[in-house]
Amino acid sequence: MRLNQHLLRNESINGRRLTFTGSGGALFGLFIVTVLLSIITAGIYLFWGMPKIIGWIVENTEFMDEE
């Protein structure tokens, strides 16, 4: 998750810096489940899996001053 950490470290909203607190292992697990279920359902699960991945990233993004 170093990429997310690097990208968010250089971003700000209204002057407040962002940071990423998630772990790569958790995202990797969610990604693998999404890929496997998408293969089984011929891609239909992507409509549910991708929002879950994006939601996980958003949930693990915080303002630096709220740590």
mmCIF file of the N, C-alpha and C atoms, coordinates in Angstrom:
data_MODEL
# 
_entry.id   MODEL 
# 
loop_
_atom_site.group_PDB 
_atom_site.id 
_atom_site.type_symbol 
_atom_site.label_atom_id 
_atom_site.label_alt_id 
_atom_site.label_comp_id 
_atom_site.label_asym_id 
_atom_site.label_entity_id 
_atom_site.label_seq_id 
_atom_site.pdbx_PDB_ins_code 
_atom_site.Cartn_x 
_atom_site.Cartn_y 
_atom_site.Cartn_z 
_atom_site.occupancy 
_atom_site.B_iso_or_equiv 
_atom_site.pdbx_formal_charge 
_atom_site.auth_seq_id 
_atom_site.auth_comp_id 
_atom_site.auth_asym_id 
_atom_site.auth_atom_id 
_atom_site.pdbx_PDB_model_num 
ATOM 1   N N  . MET A 1 1  ? 0.814   -1.186  0.000   1.00 0.00 ? 1  MET A N  1 
ATOM 2   C CA . MET A 1 1  ? 0.000   0.000   0.000   1.00 0.00 ? 1  MET A CA 1 
ATOM 3   C C  . MET A 1 1  ? 0.859   1.252   0.000   1.00 0.00 ? 1  MET A C  1 
ATOM 4   N N  . ARG A 1 2  ? 2.107   1.062   -0.303  1.00 0.00 ? 2  ARG A N  1 
ATOM 5   C CA . ARG A 1 2  ? 2.996   2.214   -0.357  1.00 0.00 ? 2  ARG A CA 1 
ATOM 6   C C  . ARG A 1 2  ? 2.571   3.199   -1.449  1.00 0.00 ? 2  ARG A C  1 
ATOM 7   N N  . LEU A 1 3  ? 1.975   2.701   -2.519  1.00 0.00 ? 3  LEU A N  1 
ATOM 8   C CA . LEU A 1 3  ? 1.531   3.602   -3.582  1.00 0.00 ? 3  LEU A CA 1 
ATOM 9   C C  . LEU A 1 3  ? 0.436   4.518   -3.058  1.00 0.00 ? 3  LEU A C  1 
ATOM 10  N N  . ASN A 1 4  ? -0.554  3.957   -2.372  1.00 0.00 ? 4  ASN A N  1 
ATOM 11  C CA . ASN A 1 4  ? -1.611  4.796   -1.794  1.00 0.00 ? 4  ASN A CA 1 
ATOM 12  C C  . ASN A 1 4  ? -1.040  5.773   -0.783  1.00 0.00 ? 4  ASN A C  1 
ATOM 13  N N  . GLN A 1 5  ? -0.107  5.316   0.054   1.00 0.00 ? 5  GLN A N  1 
ATOM 14  C CA . GLN A 1 5  ? 0.507   6.202   1.036   1.00 0.00 ? 5  GLN A CA 1 
ATOM 15  C C  . GLN A 1 5  ? 1.228   7.349   0.336   1.00 0.00 ? 5  GLN A C  1 
ATOM 16  N N  . HIS A 1 6  ? 1.960   7.034   -0.713  1.00 0.00 ? 6  HIS A N  1 
ATOM 17  C CA . HIS A 1 6  ? 2.699   8.073   -1.433  1.00 0.00 ? 6  HIS A CA 1 
ATOM 18  C C  . HIS A 1 6  ? 1.749   9.052   -2.115  1.00 0.00 ? 6  HIS A C  1 
ATOM 19  N N  . LEU A 1 7  ? 0.737   8.533   -2.790  1.00 0.00 ? 7  LEU A N  1 
ATOM 20  C CA . LEU A 1 7  ? -0.197  9.408   -3.493  1.00 0.00 ? 7  LEU A CA 1 
ATOM 21  C C  . LEU A 1 7  ? -0.936  10.327  -2.531  1.00 0.00 ? 7  LEU A C  1 
ATOM 22  N N  . LEU A 1 8  ? -1.405  9.768   -1.418  1.00 0.00 ? 8  LEU A N  1 
ATOM 23  C CA . LEU A 1 8  ? -2.185  10.575  -0.481  1.00 0.00 ? 8  LEU A CA 1 
ATOM 24  C C  . LEU A 1 8  ? -1.314  11.537  0.312   1.00 0.00 ? 8  LEU A C  1 
ATOM 25  N N  . ARG A 1 9  ? -0.060  11.201  0.521   1.00 0.00 ? 9  ARG A N  1 
ATOM 26  C CA . ARG A 1 9  ? 0.841   12.091  1.252   1.00 0.00 ? 9  ARG A CA 1 
ATOM 27  C C  . ARG A 1 9  ? 1.030   13.397  0.482   1.00 0.00 ? 9  ARG A C  1 
ATOM 28  N N  . ASN A 1 10 ? 0.849   13.332  -0.826  1.00 0.00 ? 10 ASN A N  1 
ATOM 29  C CA . ASN A 1 10 ? 1.028   14.518  -1.660  1.00 0.00 ? 10 ASN A CA 1 
ATOM 30  C C  . ASN A 1 10 ? -0.288  15.195  -2.021  1.00 0.00 ? 10 ASN A C  1 
ATOM 31  N N  . GLU A 1 11 ? -1.369  14.772  -1.410  1.00 0.00 ? 11 GLU A N  1 
ATOM 32  C CA . GLU A 1 11 ? -2.682  15.363  -1.667  1.00 0.00 ? 11 GLU A CA 1 
ATOM 33  C C  . GLU A 1 11 ? -3.187  16.083  -0.427  1.00 0.00 ? 11 GLU A C  1 
ATOM 34  N N  . SER A 1 12 ? -4.050  17.051  -0.642  1.00 0.00 ? 12 SER A N  1 
ATOM 35  C CA . SER A 1 12 ? -4.676  17.740  0.485   1.00 0.00 ? 12 SER A CA 1 
ATOM 36  C C  . SER A 1 12 ? -6.074  18.181  0.079   1.00 0.00 ? 12 SER A C  1 
ATOM 37  N N  . ILE A 1 13 ? -6.931  18.298  1.075   1.00 0.00 ? 13 ILE A N  1 
ATOM 38  C CA . ILE A 1 13 ? -8.289  18.802  0.891   1.00 0.00 ? 13 ILE A CA 1 
ATOM 39  C C  . ILE A 1 13 ? -8.435  19.986  1.831   1.00 0.00 ? 13 ILE A C  1 
ATOM 40  N N  . ASN A 1 14 ? -8.713  21.146  1.287   1.00 0.00 ? 14 ASN A N  1 
ATOM 41  C CA . ASN A 1 14 ? -8.811  22.384  2.062   1.00 0.00 ? 14 ASN A CA 1 
ATOM 42  C C  . ASN A 1 14 ? -7.584  22.586  2.949   1.00 0.00 ? 14 ASN A C  1 
ATOM 43  N N  . GLY A 1 15 ? -6.423  22.248  2.437   1.00 0.00 ? 15 GLY A N  1 
ATOM 44  C CA . GLY A 1 15 ? -5.185  22.447  3.171   1.00 0.00 ? 15 GLY A CA 1 
ATOM 45  C C  . GLY A 1 15 ? -4.853  21.354  4.172   1.00 0.00 ? 15 GLY A C  1 
ATOM 46  N N  . ARG A 1 16 ? -5.700  20.366  4.311   1.00 0.00 ? 16 ARG A N  1 
ATOM 47  C CA . ARG A 1 16 ? -5.450  19.275  5.259   1.00 0.00 ? 16 ARG A CA 1 
ATOM 48  C C  . ARG A 1 16 ? -4.881  18.082  4.504   1.00 0.00 ? 16 ARG A C  1 
ATOM 49  N N  . ARG A 1 17 ? -3.757  17.542  4.970   1.00 0.00 ? 17 ARG A N  1 
ATOM 50  C CA . ARG A 1 17 ? -3.080  16.422  4.325   1.00 0.00 ? 17 ARG A CA 1 
ATOM 51  C C  . ARG A 1 17 ? -3.813  15.124  4.613   1.00 0.00 ? 17 ARG A C  1 
ATOM 52  N N  . LEU A 1 18 ? -3.736  14.199  3.649   1.00 0.00 ? 18 LEU A N  1 
ATOM 53  C CA . LEU A 1 18 ? -4.355  12.891  3.778   1.00 0.00 ? 18 LEU A CA 1 
ATOM 54  C C  . LEU A 1 18 ? -3.302  11.828  4.041   1.00 0.00 ? 18 LEU A C  1 
ATOM 55  N N  . THR A 1 19 ? -3.723  10.727  4.671   1.00 0.00 ? 19 THR A N  1 
ATOM 56  C CA . THR A 1 19 ? -2.844  9.592   4.884   1.00 0.00 ? 19 THR A CA 1 
ATOM 57  C C  . THR A 1 19 ? -3.651  8.304   4.720   1.00 0.00 ? 19 THR A C  1 
ATOM 58  N N  . PHE A 1 20 ? -2.971  7.240   4.373   1.00 0.00 ? 20 PHE A N  1 
ATOM 59  C CA . PHE A 1 20 ? -3.614  5.940   4.179   1.00 0.00 ? 20 PHE A CA 1 
ATOM 60  C C  . PHE A 1 20 ? -3.194  5.022   5.311   1.00 0.00 ? 20 PHE A C  1 
ATOM 61  N N  . THR A 1 21 ? -4.166  4.383   5.982   1.00 0.00 ? 21 THR A N  1 
ATOM 62  C CA . THR A 1 21 ? -3.871  3.571   7.160   1.00 0.00 ? 21 THR A CA 1 
ATOM 63  C C  . THR A 1 21 ? -4.101  2.082   6.943   1.00 0.00 ? 21 THR A C  1 
ATOM 64  N N  . GLY A 1 22 ? -4.553  1.685   5.784   1.00 0.00 ? 22 GLY A N  1 
ATOM 65  C CA . GLY A 1 22 ? -4.852  0.275   5.528   1.00 0.00 ? 22 GLY A CA 1 
ATOM 66  C C  . GLY A 1 22 ? -3.603  -0.553  5.276   1.00 0.00 ? 22 GLY A C  1 
ATOM 67  N N  . SER A 1 23 ? -3.797  -1.874  5.282   1.00 0.00 ? 23 SER A N  1 
ATOM 68  C CA . SER A 1 23 ? -2.677  -2.774  5.011   1.00 0.00 ? 23 SER A CA 1 
ATOM 69  C C  . SER A 1 23 ? -2.867  -3.431  3.643   1.00 0.00 ? 23 SER A C  1 
ATOM 70  N N  . GLY A 1 24 ? -1.760  -3.752  3.032   1.00 0.00 ? 24 GLY A N  1 
ATOM 71  C CA . GLY A 1 24 ? -1.805  -4.387  1.720   1.00 0.00 ? 24 GLY A CA 1 
ATOM 72  C C  . GLY A 1 24 ? -2.433  -5.762  1.762   1.00 0.00 ? 24 GLY A C  1 
ATOM 73  N N  . GLY A 1 25 ? -2.228  -6.487  2.861   1.00 0.00 ? 25 GLY A N  1 
ATOM 74  C CA . GLY A 1 25 ? -2.776  -7.837  2.985   1.00 0.00 ? 25 GLY A CA 1 
ATOM 75  C C  . GLY A 1 25 ? -4.293  -7.853  2.947   1.00 0.00 ? 25 GLY A C  1 
ATOM 76  N N  . ALA A 1 26 ? -4.912  -6.915  3.629   1.00 0.00 ? 26 ALA A N  1 
ATOM 77  C CA . ALA A 1 26 ? -6.373  -6.852  3.653   1.00 0.00 ? 26 ALA A CA 1 
ATOM 78  C C  . ALA A 1 26 ? -6.929  -6.527  2.269   1.00 0.00 ? 26 ALA A C  1 
ATOM 79  N N  . LEU A 1 27 ? -6.300  -5.584  1.591   1.00 0.00 ? 27 LEU A N  1 
ATOM 80  C CA . LEU A 1 27 ? -6.758  -5.230  0.244   1.00 0.00 ? 27 LEU A CA 1 
ATOM 81  C C  . LEU A 1 27 ? -6.530  -6.379  -0.721  1.00 0.00 ? 27 LEU A C  1 
ATOM 82  N N  . PHE A 1 28 ? -5.399  -7.066  -0.590  1.00 0.00 ? 28 PHE A N  1 
ATOM 83  C CA . PHE A 1 28 ? -5.106  -8.194  -1.464  1.00 0.00 ? 28 PHE A CA 1 
ATOM 84  C C  . PHE A 1 28 ? -6.148  -9.294  -1.304  1.00 0.00 ? 28 PHE A C  1 
ATOM 85  N N  . GLY A 1 29 ? -6.550  -9.578  -0.064  1.00 0.00 ? 29 GLY A N  1 
ATOM 86  C CA . GLY A 1 29 ? -7.581  -10.586 0.177   1.00 0.00 ? 29 GLY A CA 1 
ATOM 87  C C  . GLY A 1 29 ? -8.904  -10.204 -0.464  1.00 0.00 ? 29 GLY A C  1 
ATOM 88  N N  . LEU A 1 30 ? -9.292  -8.966  -0.309  1.00 0.00 ? 30 LEU A N  1 
ATOM 89  C CA . LEU A 1 30 ? -10.534 -8.481  -0.910  1.00 0.00 ? 30 LEU A CA 1 
ATOM 90  C C  . LEU A 1 30 ? -10.453 -8.550  -2.432  1.00 0.00 ? 30 LEU A C  1 
ATOM 91  N N  . PHE A 1 31 ? -9.288  -8.219  -2.985  1.00 0.00 ? 31 PHE A N  1 
ATOM 92  C CA . PHE A 1 31 ? -9.079  -8.265  -4.425  1.00 0.00 ? 31 PHE A CA 1 
ATOM 93  C C  . PHE A 1 31 ? -9.189  -9.704  -4.954  1.00 0.00 ? 31 PHE A C  1 
ATOM 94  N N  . ILE A 1 32 ? -8.564  -10.655 -4.264  1.00 0.00 ? 32 ILE A N  1 
ATOM 95  C CA . ILE A 1 32 ? -8.600  -12.057 -4.693  1.00 0.00 ? 32 ILE A CA 1 
ATOM 96  C C  . ILE A 1 32 ? -10.029 -12.589 -4.669  1.00 0.00 ? 32 ILE A C  1 
ATOM 97  N N  . VAL A 1 33 ? -10.771 -12.290 -3.617  1.00 0.00 ? 33 VAL A N  1 
ATOM 98  C CA . VAL A 1 33 ? -12.172 -12.735 -3.540  1.00 0.00 ? 33 VAL A CA 1 
ATOM 99  C C  . VAL A 1 33 ? -12.968 -12.148 -4.693  1.00 0.00 ? 33 VAL A C  1 
ATOM 100 N N  . THR A 1 34 ? -12.764 -10.862 -4.982  1.00 0.00 ? 34 THR A N  1 
ATOM 101 C CA . THR A 1 34 ? -13.488 -10.211 -6.076  1.00 0.00 ? 34 THR A CA 1 
ATOM 102 C C  . THR A 1 34 ? -13.149 -10.855 -7.416  1.00 0.00 ? 34 THR A C  1 
ATOM 103 N N  . VAL A 1 35 ? -11.882 -11.129 -7.644  1.00 0.00 ? 35 VAL A N  1 
ATOM 104 C CA . VAL A 1 35 ? -11.470 -11.749 -8.912  1.00 0.00 ? 35 VAL A CA 1 
ATOM 105 C C  . VAL A 1 35 ? -12.062 -13.148 -9.038  1.00 0.00 ? 35 VAL A C  1 
ATOM 106 N N  . LEU A 1 36 ? -11.953 -13.951 -7.994  1.00 0.00 ? 36 LEU A N  1 
ATOM 107 C CA . LEU A 1 36 ? -12.475 -15.324 -8.065  1.00 0.00 ? 36 LEU A CA 1 
ATOM 108 C C  . LEU A 1 36 ? -13.991 -15.350 -8.283  1.00 0.00 ? 36 LEU A C  1 
ATOM 109 N N  . LEU A 1 37 ? -14.711 -14.532 -7.529  1.00 0.00 ? 37 LEU A N  1 
ATOM 110 C CA . LEU A 1 37 ? -16.166 -14.514 -7.705  1.00 0.00 ? 37 LEU A CA 1 
ATOM 111 C C  . LEU A 1 37 ? -16.565 -13.932 -9.056  1.00 0.00 ? 37 LEU A C  1 
ATOM 112 N N  . SER A 1 38 ? -15.772 -13.028 -9.578  1.00 0.00 ? 38 SER A N  1 
ATOM 113 C CA . SER A 1 38 ? -16.055 -12.476 -10.913 1.00 0.00 ? 38 SER A CA 1 
ATOM 114 C C  . SER A 1 38 ? -15.834 -13.529 -11.993 1.00 0.00 ? 38 SER A C  1 
ATOM 115 N N  . ILE A 1 39 ? -14.808 -14.349 -11.818 1.00 0.00 ? 39 ILE A N  1 
ATOM 116 C CA . ILE A 1 39 ? -14.574 -15.437 -12.773 1.00 0.00 ? 39 ILE A CA 1 
ATOM 117 C C  . ILE A 1 39 ? -15.723 -16.429 -12.730 1.00 0.00 ? 39 ILE A C  1 
ATOM 118 N N  . ILE A 1 40 ? -16.143 -16.794 -11.534 1.00 0.00 ? 40 ILE A N  1 
ATOM 119 C CA . ILE A 1 40 ? -17.227 -17.772 -11.376 1.00 0.00 ? 40 ILE A CA 1 
ATOM 120 C C  . ILE A 1 40 ? -18.535 -17.243 -11.958 1.00 0.00 ? 40 ILE A C  1 
ATOM 121 N N  . THR A 1 41 ? -18.802 -15.950 -11.782 1.00 0.00 ? 41 THR A N  1 
ATOM 122 C CA . THR A 1 41 ? -20.080 -15.382 -12.235 1.00 0.00 ? 41 THR A CA 1 
ATOM 123 C C  . THR A 1 41 ? -19.967 -14.686 -13.587 1.00 0.00 ? 41 THR A C  1 
ATOM 124 N N  . ALA A 1 42 ? -18.897 -14.951 -14.330 1.00 0.00 ? 42 ALA A N  1 
ATOM 125 C CA . ALA A 1 42 ? -18.678 -14.366 -15.658 1.00 0.00 ? 42 ALA A CA 1 
ATOM 126 C C  . ALA A 1 42 ? -18.674 -12.835 -15.609 1.00 0.00 ? 42 ALA A C  1 
ATOM 127 N N  . GLY A 1 43 ? -18.068 -12.266 -14.563 1.00 0.00 ? 43 GLY A N  1 
ATOM 128 C CA . GLY A 1 43 ? -17.907 -10.825 -14.459 1.00 0.00 ? 43 GLY A CA 1 
ATOM 129 C C  . GLY A 1 43 ? -19.025 -10.082 -13.770 1.00 0.00 ? 43 GLY A C  1 
ATOM 130 N N  . ILE A 1 44 ? -20.105 -10.753 -13.460 1.00 0.00 ? 44 ILE A N  1 
ATOM 131 C CA . ILE A 1 44 ? -21.250 -10.073 -12.841 1.00 0.00 ? 44 ILE A CA 1 
ATOM 132 C C  . ILE A 1 44 ? -20.895 -9.541  -11.455 1.00 0.00 ? 44 ILE A C  1 
ATOM 133 N N  . TYR A 1 45 ? -20.058 -10.281 -10.710 1.00 0.00 ? 45 TYR A N  1 
ATOM 134 C CA . TYR A 1 45 ? -19.722 -9.856  -9.346  1.00 0.00 ? 45 TYR A CA 1 
ATOM 135 C C  . TYR A 1 45 ? -18.942 -8.541  -9.316  1.00 0.00 ? 45 TYR A C  1 
ATOM 136 N N  . LEU A 1 46 ? -18.343 -8.149  -10.425 1.00 0.00 ? 46 LEU A N  1 
ATOM 137 C CA . LEU A 1 46 ? -17.605 -6.883  -10.446 1.00 0.00 ? 46 LEU A CA 1 
ATOM 138 C C  . LEU A 1 46 ? -18.487 -5.695  -10.056 1.00 0.00 ? 46 LEU A C  1 
ATOM 139 N N  . PHE A 1 47 ? -19.777 -5.789  -10.319 1.00 0.00 ? 47 PHE A N  1 
ATOM 140 C CA . PHE A 1 47 ? -20.690 -4.703  -9.959  1.00 0.00 ? 47 PHE A CA 1 
ATOM 141 C C  . PHE A 1 47 ? -20.799 -4.540  -8.445  1.00 0.00 ? 47 PHE A C  1 
ATOM 142 N N  . TRP A 1 48 ? -20.504 -5.577  -7.675  1.00 0.00 ? 48 TRP A N  1 
ATOM 143 C CA . TRP A 1 48 ? -20.509 -5.518  -6.223  1.00 0.00 ? 48 TRP A CA 1 
ATOM 144 C C  . TRP A 1 48 ? -19.091 -5.449  -5.663  1.00 0.00 ? 48 TRP A C  1 
ATOM 145 N N  . GLY A 1 49 ? -18.158 -6.119  -6.304  1.00 0.00 ? 49 GLY A N  1 
ATOM 146 C CA . GLY A 1 49 ? -16.791 -6.202  -5.803  1.00 0.00 ? 49 GLY A CA 1 
ATOM 147 C C  . GLY A 1 49 ? -16.016 -4.908  -5.900  1.00 0.00 ? 49 GLY A C  1 
ATOM 148 N N  . MET A 1 50 ? -16.094 -4.225  -7.023  1.00 0.00 ? 50 MET A N  1 
ATOM 149 C CA . MET A 1 50 ? -15.339 -2.984  -7.188  1.00 0.00 ? 50 MET A CA 1 
ATOM 150 C C  . MET A 1 50 ? -15.790 -1.899  -6.204  1.00 0.00 ? 50 MET A C  1 
ATOM 151 N N  . PRO A 1 51 ? -17.090 -1.699  -5.987  1.00 0.00 ? 51 PRO A N  1 
ATOM 152 C CA . PRO A 1 51 ? -17.480 -0.724  -4.956  1.00 0.00 ? 51 PRO A CA 1 
ATOM 153 C C  . PRO A 1 51 ? -16.979 -1.106  -3.566  1.00 0.00 ? 51 PRO A C  1 
ATOM 154 N N  . LYS A 1 52 ? -16.882 -2.407  -3.275  1.00 0.00 ? 52 LYS A N  1 
ATOM 155 C CA . LYS A 1 52 ? -16.345 -2.826  -1.977  1.00 0.00 ? 52 LYS A CA 1 
ATOM 156 C C  . LYS A 1 52 ? -14.875 -2.456  -1.857  1.00 0.00 ? 52 LYS A C  1 
ATOM 157 N N  . ILE A 1 53 ? -14.110 -2.656  -2.924  1.00 0.00 ? 53 ILE A N  1 
ATOM 158 C CA . ILE A 1 53 ? -12.688 -2.307  -2.910  1.00 0.00 ? 53 ILE A CA 1 
ATOM 159 C C  . ILE A 1 53 ? -12.513 -0.795  -2.759  1.00 0.00 ? 53 ILE A C  1 
ATOM 160 N N  . ILE A 1 54 ? -13.273 -0.029  -3.519  1.00 0.00 ? 54 ILE A N  1 
ATOM 161 C CA . ILE A 1 54 ? -13.183 1.434   -3.440  1.00 0.00 ? 54 ILE A CA 1 
ATOM 162 C C  . ILE A 1 54 ? -13.614 1.912   -2.061  1.00 0.00 ? 54 ILE A C  1 
ATOM 163 N N  . GLY A 1 55 ? -14.681 1.321   -1.517  1.00 0.00 ? 55 GLY A N  1 
ATOM 164 C CA . GLY A 1 55 ? -15.143 1.676   -0.172  1.00 0.00 ? 55 GLY A CA 1 
ATOM 165 C C  . GLY A 1 55 ? -14.094 1.376   0.881   1.00 0.00 ? 55 GLY A C  1 
ATOM 166 N N  . TRP A 1 56 ? -13.374 0.249   0.730   1.00 0.00 ? 56 TRP A N  1 
ATOM 167 C CA . TRP A 1 56 ? -12.324 -0.100  1.676   1.00 0.00 ? 56 TRP A CA 1 
ATOM 168 C C  . TRP A 1 56 ? -11.208 0.932   1.638   1.00 0.00 ? 56 TRP A C  1 
ATOM 169 N N  . ILE A 1 57 ? -10.846 1.365   0.449   1.00 0.00 ? 57 ILE A N  1 
ATOM 170 C CA . ILE A 1 57 ? -9.793  2.379   0.319   1.00 0.00 ? 57 ILE A CA 1 
ATOM 171 C C  . ILE A 1 57 ? -10.237 3.689   0.966   1.00 0.00 ? 57 ILE A C  1 
ATOM 172 N N  . VAL A 1 58 ? -11.483 4.079   0.728   1.00 0.00 ? 58 VAL A N  1 
ATOM 173 C CA . VAL A 1 58 ? -12.002 5.317   1.314   1.00 0.00 ? 58 VAL A CA 1 
ATOM 174 C C  . VAL A 1 58 ? -12.051 5.213   2.836   1.00 0.00 ? 58 VAL A C  1 
ATOM 175 N N  . GLU A 1 59 ? -12.484 4.073   3.370   1.00 0.00 ? 59 GLU A N  1 
ATOM 176 C CA . GLU A 1 59 ? -12.552 3.888   4.823   1.00 0.00 ? 59 GLU A CA 1 
ATOM 177 C C  . GLU A 1 59 ? -11.176 3.955   5.476   1.00 0.00 ? 59 GLU A C  1 
ATOM 178 N N  . ASN A 1 60 ? -10.139 3.614   4.752   1.00 0.00 ? 60 ASN A N  1 
ATOM 179 C CA . ASN A 1 60 ? -8.787  3.603   5.306   1.00 0.00 ? 60 ASN A CA 1 
ATOM 180 C C  . ASN A 1 60 ? -7.989  4.845   4.921   1.00 0.00 ? 60 ASN A C  1 
ATOM 181 N N  . THR A 1 61 ? -8.662  5.872   4.482   1.00 0.00 ? 61 THR A N  1 
ATOM 182 C CA . THR A 1 61 ? -8.036  7.153   4.172   1.00 0.00 ? 61 THR A CA 1 
ATOM 183 C C  . THR A 1 61 ? -8.505  8.164   5.208   1.00 0.00 ? 61 THR A C  1 
ATOM 184 N N  . GLU A 1 62 ? -7.547  8.811   5.852   1.00 0.00 ? 62 GLU A N  1 
ATOM 185 C CA . GLU A 1 62 ? -7.877  9.764   6.929   1.00 0.00 ? 62 GLU A CA 1 
ATOM 186 C C  . GLU A 1 62 ? -7.074  11.044  6.759   1.00 0.00 ? 62 GLU A C  1 
ATOM 187 N N  . PHE A 1 63 ? -7.488  12.059  7.481   1.00 0.00 ? 63 PHE A N  1 
ATOM 188 C CA . PHE A 1 63 ? -6.703  13.278  7.550   1.00 0.00 ? 63 PHE A CA 1 
ATOM 189 C C  . PHE A 1 63 ? -5.565  13.047  8.528   1.00 0.00 ? 63 PHE A C  1 
ATOM 190 N N  . MET A 1 64 ? -4.389  13.576  8.218   1.00 0.00 ? 64 MET A N  1 
ATOM 191 C CA . MET A 1 64 ? -3.228  13.367  9.082   1.00 0.00 ? 64 MET A CA 1 
ATOM 192 C C  . MET A 1 64 ? -3.410  13.917  10.479  1.00 0.00 ? 64 MET A C  1 
ATOM 193 N N  . ASP A 1 65 ? -4.134  15.010  10.612  1.00 0.00 ? 65 ASP A N  1 
ATOM 194 C CA . ASP A 1 65 ? -4.276  15.633  11.932  1.00 0.00 ? 65 ASP A CA 1 
ATOM 195 C C  . ASP A 1 65 ? -5.329  14.954  12.804  1.00 0.00 ? 65 ASP A C  1 
ATOM 196 N N  . GLU A 1 66 ? -5.970  13.884  12.317  1.00 0.00 ? 66 GLU A N  1 
ATOM 197 C CA . GLU A 1 66 ? -6.960  13.156  13.105  1.00 0.00 ? 66 GLU A CA 1 
ATOM 198 C C  . GLU A 1 66 ? -6.425  11.846  13.662  1.00 0.00 ? 66 GLU A C  1 
ATOM 199 N N  . GLU A 1 67 ? -5.138  11.600  13.531  1.00 0.00 ? 67 GLU A N  1 
ATOM 200 C CA . GLU A 1 67 ? -4.544  10.345  13.987  1.00 0.00 ? 67 GLU A CA 1 
ATOM 201 C C  . GLU A 1 67 ? -4.541  10.279  15.432  1.00 0.00 ? 67 GLU A C  1 
# 
